[in-house]
């Protein structure tokens, strides 16, 4: 990447956005923001109860992430957001037109195992199917790359950095 862009680390729950995001930010020398921190309390309560969010629940969350990304325009940054649908990514780009997406992808069984192993997170494994059903992968006209989440966090991060550097942005 030739200029400091904001990278949105996206993917279904359990792909490692919260693990890879800070590693990527450190590698790029930019700040990291945890997307879950932008959720209103009502969203966290819903997800904790195993209730999938509706689009109306997501708009304020996406707008808050977009404002953070906009504030980092030209400076660079990394932020996590599931950004599962194209319309969600479009909403983020409306606030931060230069945002680039890093889609963390992987085998459902691997992701479910990782979700089951983590402690203290509000997203239950019961919502994984709804996440995969909602997911609309990046399209060719969207600035971004997809990276498989198999391997160690360090290996995933290195693949992500290499892929992002190959982008013609």
C-alpha positions in Angstrom: 0.0 0.0 0.0 1.5 3.2 -1.1 -0.5 5.6 1.0 -2.0 5.2 4.5 -5.4 3.7 4.0 -7.9 2.6 6.6 -8.2 -1.2 6.5 -11.5 -2.7 7.6 -10.9 -6.3 8.8 -14.2 -8.1 8.0 -15.6 -11.6 8.2 -18.0 -13.8 10.1 -17.6 -14.1 13.9 -14.7 -16.3 14.9 -12.5 -15.6 11.9 -10.0 -13.7 14.1 -10.8 -10.0 13.4 -9.9 -9.1 16.9 -6.7 -11.1 16.8 -5.5 -10.2 13.3 -6.6 -6.5 13.4 -4.1 -5.4 16.1 -1.3 -7.5 14.5 -2.0 -5.9 11.1 -2.1 -2.5 12.6 1.3 -3.0 14.4 2.8 -4.3 11.1 1.5 -1.3 9.2 2.4 1.2 12.0 -1.1 2.5 12.4 -3.7 2.5 15.3 -6.3 -0.2 15.7 -9.9 0.2 16.7 -12.0 -2.8 17.9 -15.3 -2.7 16.0 -17.2 -4.4 18.8 -16.5 -1.3 21.0 -18.7 0.8 18.6 -21.8 -1.4 19.3 -24.6 0.2 21.3 -25.4 -1.7 24.5 -28.7 -2.8 23.0 -26.9 -4.6 20.2 -24.6 -6.4 22.7 -27.6 -7.5 24.7 -29.3 -8.9 21.7 -26.3 -10.9 20.5 -25.6 -12.1 24.0 -29.1 -13.5 24.1 -28.5 -15.3 20.8 -30.7 -12.9 18.8 -29.2 -11.9 15.4 -29.1 -8.1 14.7 -31.4 -6.6 12.1 -30.2 -4.0 9.7 -31.8 -1.2 11.8 -29.6 -2.3 14.7 -26.5 -2.2 12.6 -26.8 1.3 11.0 -25.7 3.3 14.1 -22.8 0.8 14.7 -21.6 1.1 11.1 -22.0 4.9 11.1 -19.8 5.1 14.2 -17.1 2.8 12.7 -17.3 4.9 9.5 -16.8 8.1 11.4 -13.7 6.7 13.1 -12.4 5.5 9.7 -13.1 9.0 8.2 -11.1 10.6 11.0 -8.2 8.4 10.1 -8.3 9.2 6.3 -4.8 10.0 5.0 -3.4 8.8 8.3 -4.1 5.1 8.2 -5.7 2.8 10.6 -7.2 -0.7 11.1 -10.7 -1.3 12.4 -12.7 -4.5 12.7 -16.3 -4.9 11.5 -18.1 -8.0 10.3 -19.3 -5.9 7.2 -21.0 -9.1 6.0 -23.3 -7.5 3.4 -22.3 -5.2 0.5 -24.8 -2.6 1.7 -22.9 -2.5 5.1 -19.6 -2.0 3.3 -21.2 0.7 1.1 -22.4 2.4 4.2 -18.8 2.3 5.6 -17.5 3.6 2.3 -20.0 6.5 2.4 -18.3 7.7 5.5 -14.8 6.7 4.6 -14.5 6.5 0.8 -10.9 5.3 0.8 -11.5 2.3 3.1 -10.0 -1.0 2.0 -11.4 -4.3 3.2 -9.5 -7.4 4.4 -12.0 -10.3 4.3 -10.9 -13.1 6.6 -12.2 -16.3 5.2 -12.1 -19.9 6.4 -13.6 -23.3 6.8 -16.8 -23.3 8.9 -15.6 -26.1 11.1 -12.4 -24.3 11.9 -14.2 -21.1 12.7 -16.8 -22.8 14.9 -14.0 -24.5 16.8 -12.3 -21.2 17.4 -15.5 -19.6 18.6 -16.1 -22.5 21.0 -12.6 -22.1 22.4 -12.8 -18.4 23.1 -13.9 -17.1 26.5 -15.8 -14.0 27.5 -17.1 -13.0 24.1 -20.8 -12.1 23.7 -21.3 -13.8 20.3 -22.5 -17.4 20.8 -21.6 -20.1 18.3 -25.4 -20.5 17.7 -25.3 -17.3 15.6 -22.6 -18.6 13.2 -25.1 -20.1 10.7 -26.9 -16.7 10.5 -23.5 -15.0 9.9 -22.6 -17.4 7.0 -26.2 -17.0 5.6 -25.8 -13.2 5.6 -22.2 -13.1 4.2 -21.8 -11.5 0.8 -18.1 -11.9 -0.1 -16.2 -8.9 -1.6 -16.9 -8.2 -5.2 -14.4 -7.3 -7.9 -15.4 -3.7 -7.8 -14.7 -3.4 -4.0 -11.2 -2.3 -2.9 -10.0 -5.2 -0.8 -8.6 -8.7 -0.5 -9.6 -12.1 1.0 -7.2 -14.0 3.2 -7.7 -17.6 4.5 -7.5 -17.9 8.3 -5.8 -21.2 8.5 -2.4 -21.1 10.3 -1.1 -19.0 13.1 -2.1 -15.4 13.6 1.4 -14.3 12.5 1.1 -16.3 9.3 -2.4 -14.9 8.6 -1.1 -11.4 9.2 1.8 -11.8 6.9 -0.5 -13.1 4.1 -2.8 -10.1 4.7 0.1 -7.6 4.5 1.4 -9.1 1.3 -2.1 -9.2 -0.2 -2.8 -5.6 0.8 0.5 -4.4 -0.6 -0.4 -5.9 -4.0 -3.6 -3.8 -4.3 -3.4 -1.1 -6.9 -4.9 1.6 -4.8 
